[in-house]
Amino acid sequence: MGFNPLEHRGIPLDRQLRNWSELDVEPLDPDRADPYTRCRVIAMNGIEVEAILFSHNFSRICVEPEIKWQLAEVRYIEAQQQKVVNWLLPGQSSVLETTLAYEQVAVDLTGWVARMEPDPYLKQAYEFGVLEDFDHLYRYANLYEMIEHRKADKIVDALTEVMPGRPTFLHHRDPMDNVRDPYDRAKAAPISKLHALTIMAAEQQTMNFYMNVGPEYMEPIARRLYQEIGLIEEEHVTHYESLVDPGETWWERLVNHEYNECYMYHSFMETESDPRVKGIWELHLNMELEHLRLACDMMRKHDGRDPEQILAPELPAPVTFEPNKQYLRELLATQIDLTTLGAGYVREAHERFERMQAAVNGDGKPPSELVIDEHRDRFGGEYRMQTDGEHPVPSLREVRVKH
């Protein structure tokens, strides 16, 4: 039998408040921690931040004080959870090292979701996005070696390859071509809704992170690269958030958010290699079970529907951080030259795409290309980390010519 979070009572809400000593968690050891433990921490931080922001937005459209009070009470606990999760990241890690970990999350979490997604249209959306995150990892890896004189394999540990994806300068598209068609809330599989929430939250956190840390660098090339990729992350959030059916009621969204938190904490509890961190995932799961129960009661009362109508009867297979090398190579070989047109995908440049490219990249090379040029000037070549020495995708020159 699988795990049905609706059948389990968690920790009562009035027992979830923690004091400072309980919130003061020991961070990961950057030299000994499993890279995928760090990935789980970053992913779960994004999930918690999304839960908090969603609750704030919901509260802003509520009239009834009782609803605002309950949202605020749960939200404060969510904020404590977020502090514990995010504070697991080691303070001695540099911003660039954390950035590399963020992109490893984007590559291997989105890659896993793409492999598991049953809806072909949603699957294509994840496959399209992951090739762009893959290229961001490559750009930041070259920047990391230039600024900190270290190689990205220190961070990604050969679990994720570092090599070009869809070239970053080709990610700048007309905003209307970043909006996808949403799933149909009445027909979509429950796992598809969870996937969409998860990747939207992860990309949103990456966008927020780059918006804030980019200006902290003194090196001009670093400031420029964060600025460029930060803009692309905004495109990615638009891309993924548009997959969610806007017809979902606020109560339906609340229940989906809480169910997804249960799913993610349960997944990470099942797959975590660090016993101490596993204990945090288990504790937070038991908190989220109560948050889900309260959200379901609110949906029954205010939306007049039973949550079982929209939720899976048990949690799907755990979200798993694992290498996606072969899958990514297959995507690189078949989809590197895709761009978007409206809600779909095409292989040839079109008028809106070319107009956007001219507007953004028209006065010279973009930062994502300059960082590779500068790396070649300094080291005689670009930084890559491949596990078999082969590069099965078209050259960047071939992709440029095609566009």
Salt bridges, closest charged atoms under 4 A:
ASP29 OD2 - ARG32 NH1 2.97
GLU50 OE2 - HIS257 NE2 2.70
GLU78 OE2 - HIS291 ND1 3.33
GLU97 OE2 - ARG150 NH1 3.21
GLU97 OE2 - LYS154 NZ 3.16
GLU103 OE2 - HIS136 ND1 3.98
GLU117 OE1 - HIS195 ND1 2.76
GLU132 OE2 - ARG166 NH1 3.26
GLU132 OE1 - HIS171 ND1 3.85
GLU132 OE2 - ARG173 NH1 2.71
GLU132 OE1 - HIS236 NE2 2.72
ASP133 OD1 - HIS136 ND1 3.86
ASP133 OD1 - HIS236 ND1 3.56
ASP135 OD2 - ARG139 NE 2.78
GLU145 OE2 - LYS151 NZ 2.59
GLU145 OE1 - HIS375 NE2 2.64
GLU161 OE1 - ARG329 NE 2.87
ASP177 OD1 - ARG352 NH2 2.56
GLU203 OE1 - HIS236 ND1 3.42
GLU228 OE2 - HIS172 NE2 2.93
GLU233 OE2 - HIS136 ND1 3.32
GLU233 OE1 - HIS236 ND1 3.68
GLU252 OE1 - ARG185 NH1 2.75
GLU252 OE1 - ARG305 NH2 2.76
GLU272 OE1 - ARG40 NE 2.79
GLU288 OE1 - HIS291 ND1 3.14
GLU290 OE2 - ARG293 NH2 2.83
ASP297 OD2 - ARG293 NH1 3.14
ASP297 OD1 - ARG300 NH1 2.91
ASP303 OD2 - ARG305 NH2 3.00
ASP306 OD1 - ARG300 NE 3.96
GLU308 OE1 - ARG300 NH2 3.81
GLU322 OE2 - ARG115 NH2 2.80
ASP337 OD1 - ARG347 NH1 2.58
ASP337 OD2 - LYS402 NZ 2.66
GLU351 OE2 - ARG355 NH1 3.56
GLU369 OE2 - ARG139 NH1 3.00
GLU369 OE1 - ARG400 NH2 2.28
ASP373 OD2 - LYS365 NZ 2.59
ASP373 OD1 - ARG376 NH1 3.43
GLU374 OE2 - ARG378 NH2 2.72
GLU382 OE1 - ARG376 NH2 2.94
GLU382 OE2 - ARG384 NE 2.90
ASP388 OD1 - ARG329 NH2 3.06
